[in-house]
Amino acid sequence: MEGETFLWLIRHAVVEGLAGTIHAADARADLGDHAKLAALRHRLPRDGTSYASPSRRTVETARALGLEPALVSEFREQDFGDWTGHRHDELAASGGETYARFWRDPARGRPPNGESFADQVARVRSGLARIDAGSATLVVHSGTIRAVLCIALDLTPDAALRFVIDPLSLTRIDRLARGWRVVCVNQQVS
């Protein structure tokens, strides 16, 4: 990719439904925090392109920010396979050794019929290659932002999982001719 790229990464709004659930792609966003959405909207580039994961919650959040994003399937959240739709406490109680083994190595572990975080990093790398030079806003998931940080900082997937990425937070990363620059991570805008 030629030219420099300036990325505004936004984690989608809080998901409607029970906390602690591994949400499916069709889970809705709770867009009730109008003040935070307005403050965030004012921080985004006016002349940039916008992209989002195809998940309902990211598209709804992008539109609430006044964006009409191109959907990039590589920016989906990690696929938790058979665990999607279940609560973590339920899985911990009934998931047996498979669930426990996953959490001993969450960067490389794969849920049944799912993917590892390392798989997600590889997928996100492909998605980033599709982003043109210039300013771009990506409305995505916490795992996607961690994957971008993994790539930008040349981290191991284990290390990238240490980042906290809150709903409606801003992470700014630039892809420059000489390499990546991280401007801020998980910034709260109000």
For each residue, the residues with C-beta under 8 A, 3 or more apart:
1: 5 129 131 132 133 175
2: 133
3: 132 133 134
4: 133 174 175 176 177
5: 1 131 132 133 134 135 136 174 175
6: 45 48 134 135 136 172 174
7: 131 136 137 138 148 172 173 174 175
8: 43 44 45 48 135 136 137 138 170 171 172
9: 137 138 140 144 145 148 170 171 172 173
10: 40 44 61 62 65 137 138 139 140 168 169 170 171
11: 140 141 142 145 165 166 167 168 169 171
12: 15 29 53 55 57 58 60 61 139 140 141 167 168
13: 29 30 31 33 37 57 60 61 64 167 168
14: 29 30 167 168
15: 12 21 23 27 28 29 30 57
16: 27 28 29 30
17: 21 23 27 28
18: 21 87
19:
20: 87 88 89
21: 15 17 18 85 86 87 88
22: 80 83 84 85 86 87 88
23: 15 17 27 57 84 85
24: 27 84 85
25: 54 55 56 76 77
26: 55 56
27: 15 16 17 23 24 55 56 57
28: 15 16 17 56 57 60
29: 12 13 14 15 16 56 57 58 60 61 64
30: 13 14 15 16 33
31: 13 34 37 60 61 64
32:
33: 13 30 36 37 168
34: 31 37 38
35: 38 39 190
36: 33 39 40 168 189 190
37: 13 31 33 34 40 41 64 65 168
38: 34 35 41 42
39: 35 36 42 43 189 190
40: 10 36 37 43 44 65 168 170 189
41: 37 38 44 65 66
42: 38 39
43: 8 39 40 170 189
44: 8 10 40 41 48 65 67 137
45: 6 8 48 135 136 137
46:
47: 134 135
48: 6 8 44 45 134 135 136 137
49: 70 131 132 134 135 136 137
50: 62 67 68 69 70 136 137 138 139
51: 69 70 71 72 75 131 136 137 138 139
52: 55 58 59 61 62 67 69 70 71 72 75 138 139 140
53: 12 58 59 71 72 73 75 76 77 139 140 141 144
54: 25 58 59 71 72 73 76
55: 12 25 26 27 52 58 59 76 77 141
56: 25 26 27 28 29 59 60
57: 12 13 15 23 27 28 29 60 61
58: 12 29 52 53 54 55 61 62 69 75 139 140 141
59: 52 53 54 55 56 62 63 69 71 139
60: 12 13 28 29 31 56 57 63 64
61: 10 12 13 29 31 52 57 58 64 65 139 168
62: 10 50 52 58 59 65 67 68 69 137 139
63: 59 60 66 67 68
64: 13 29 31 37 60 61
65: 10 37 40 41 44 61 62 137 139
66: 41 63
67: 44 50 52 62 63 137 139
68: 50 62 63
69: 50 51 52 58 59 62 137 139
70: 49 50 51 52
71: 51 52 53 54 59
72: 51 52 53 54 75 127 130
73: 53 54 76 127
74: 123 124 126 127 130
75: 51 52 53 58 72 124 127 138 140 141 144
76: 25 53 54 55 73 79 123 141 144
77: 25 53 55 120 141 142 143 144
78: 114 115 116 117 119 120 141 143
79: 76 84 111 114 115 120
80: 22 83 84 111 114
81: 84 110 111 112 113 114 115
82: 111 112 113 114
83: 22 80 86 91 95 99 111 112 114
84: 22 23 24 79 80 81 114
85: 21 22 23 24
86: 21 22 83 90 91
87: 18 20 21 22 90 91
88: 20 21 22 91 92
89: 20 92 93
90: 86 87 93 94
91: 83 86 87 88 94 95 99
92: 88 89 95 99
93: 89 90
94: 90 91
95: 83 91 92 98 99 100
96: 99 100
97: 100 101
98: 95 101 102 111 112
99: 83 91 92 95 96 102 103
100: 95 96 97 103 104
101: 97 98 104 105 109
102: 98 99 105 106 109 110 111
103: 99 100 106 109
104: 100 101 109
105: 101 102 108 109
106: 102 103 109 117 161
107: 116 117 118 156 157 158 160 161
108: 105 116 117 118 157
109: 101 102 103 104 105 106 116
110: 81 102 114 115 116 119
111: 79 80 81 82 83 98 102 114 115
112: 81 82 83 98
113: 81 82
114: 78 79 80 81 82 83 84 110 111
115: 78 79 81 110 111 119 120 123
116: 78 107 108 109 110 119 120 157
117: 78 106 107 108 120 121 143 146 147 157 160 161
118: 107 108 121 122 157
119: 78 110 115 116 122 123
120: 77 78 79 115 116 117 123 124 143 144 147
121: 117 118 124 125 147 150 151 157 160
122: 118 119 125 126
123: 74 76 115 119 120 126 127 147
124: 74 75 120 121 127 128 144 147 148 151
125: 121 122 128 129 147 151
126: 74 122 123 129 130
127: 72 73 74 75 123 124 130 131
128: 124 125 131 148 151 175
129: 1 125 126
130: 72 74 126 127
131: 1 5 7 49 51 127 128 136 138
132: 1 3 5 49 136
133: 1 2 3 4 5
134: 3 5 6 47 48 49
135: 5 6 8 45 47 48 49
136: 5 6 7 8 45 48 49 50 51 131 132
137: 7 8 9 10 44 45 48 49 50 51 62 65 67 69
138: 7 8 9 10 50 51 52 75 131 144 148
139: 10 12 50 51 52 53 58 59 61 62 65 67 69
140: 9 10 11 12 52 53 58 75 144 145
141: 11 12 53 55 58 75 76 77 78 144 145
142: 11 77 145 146 165 166
143: 77 78 117 120 146 147
144: 9 53 75 76 77 120 124 138 140 141 147 148
145: 9 11 140 141 142 148 149 163 165 171
146: 117 142 143 149 150 160 161 163 165
147: 117 120 121 123 124 125 143 144 150 151 160
148: 7 9 124 128 138 144 145 151 152 171 173
149: 145 146 152 153 155 160 163 171 173 182 185
150: 121 146 147 153 155 156 157 159 160
151: 121 124 125 128 147 148 154 180
152: 148 149 173 175 180 182
153: 149 150 160 180 182
154: 151
155: 149 150 159 160
156: 107 150 159 160
157: 107 108 116 117 118 121 150 160 161
158: 107 161 162
159: 150 155 156 162
160: 107 117 121 146 147 149 150 153 155 156 157 163
161: 106 107 117 146 157 158
162: 158 159
163: 145 146 149 160 185 186
164: 186
165: 11 142 145 146 169 171 185 186
166: 11 142 169 186 188
167: 11 12 13 14
168: 10 11 12 13 14 33 36 37 40 61 189
169: 10 11 165 166 186 187 188 189
170: 8 9 10 40 43 184 186 187 189
171: 8 9 10 11 145 148 149 165 184 185 186 187
172: 6 7 8 9 182 183 184 187
173: 7 9 148 149 152 180 181 182 183
174: 4 5 6 7 180 181 183
175: 1 4 5 7 128 152 180
176: 4 179 180 181
177: 4
178:
179: 176
180: 151 152 153 173 174 175 176
181: 173 174 176
182: 149 152 153 172 173 185
183: 172 173 174
184: 170 171 172 187
185: 149 163 165 171 182
186: 163 164 165 166 169 170 171
187: 169 170 171 172 184
188: 166 169
189: 36 39 40 43 168 169 170
190: 35 36 39
